[in-house]
Amino acid sequence: MLLSEVMGMEKYRVTLTEEEQSYLLGIVNTGKSNANRIKHANILLAIDENAPVKLNLTDSQVAQVYHAGERTISTIRKAFVLQGLDIALERKKRAMATNVKIDGEIEAKIVALTCQNPPEGHSRWTLRLLASQIVALGIIDDISHVAVGDTLKKTRLSHGYTKNGVSPKLLRNM
């Protein structure tokens, strides 16, 4: 029993045109693409129902031959049928986090705060002290000392060891 039958999914039928077959054979034979692209091209050629030489392999057999999972075969089938050849050849792009907490304005305020003198009782700014002060001033709702350190590292800024020369105008606007 195929994985697609077990999961209750319909089986997508891969039928390549002669142009697509020759394109995929070009990818496989030249070997100048990345490994996943070549692997996906081989899989598409193996599961093609219009192939000149029918291999009659099941998805699990194709998965074994190309050292892939049955789910990969199913995903390639589905991508080819629904989205086309180019999408089926590529790996799925990872979704990146889009909610960036620290934008340029907040970063400038963090740098400006770092350039000020530390609070009473402290000889210098620590990352934890900066993080708590940033939240106390309402610059950002919540921030870790690691994020503060990453921000300062990105700006190549020393947090309190030397004078960094921040603009007095920026300090007044905080």
Residue, then its C-alpha position, 0 to 999 in steps of 0.5 A: m500500500l502506498l503512503s499516499e493511499v494510507m494518508g487518504m490523499e489522491k495520487y497525482r499523475v506525472t505525465l511529462t512532455e517530450e520537452e520536459q523529459s529532455y530538459l530533465l535528462g539534460i539536468v541529470n546528464t550534465g550534473k552541473s545542478n545542485a544535488n537535490r535538483i538532480k535527485h528531483a529530476n531523476i525522481l520525476l523521470a522515474i515516476d513519469e507515466n509517459a516515459p518511453v521505457k516504462l519502469n512501473l515502479t511504485d513510489s516506495q520503490v522509487a524512494q528506495v532507488y533514490h534514497a528518498g522518503e515516500r513523502t518526498i516522492s508524493t511531494i514532488r508529484k503534487a508540486f509538479v501537477l499543481q505548480g509545474l516543473d520548476i517548483a517540483l525541481e526545487r526544495k521548498k523554501r523555508a518560511m522566515a520570521t517576519n516580525v522583527k522586533i528591533d528596527g533601525e529606530i529602536e537600534a538607534k535608541i539602544v546605541a544612544l542609551t549605551c553611550q550615556n553614563p550608566p545608572e547610579g551604582h553601576s560603573r558600566w553598562t552590562l547587557r542585562l542592565l541595558a535590557s532592563q533599562i530599555v524596557a523601563l524606558g518603554i523603548i520596546d516591550d520586551i527584549s533579552h540581553v542576548a538581543v541587546g548584545d547582538t544589536l550592539k555587536k552588529t553596530r560594532l559598539s563597545h557598551g561602556y568601555t570607551k566613549n562612542g561619540v553619539s550625537p547629543k541631539l539623539l540623546r536629547n530625543m530619548 
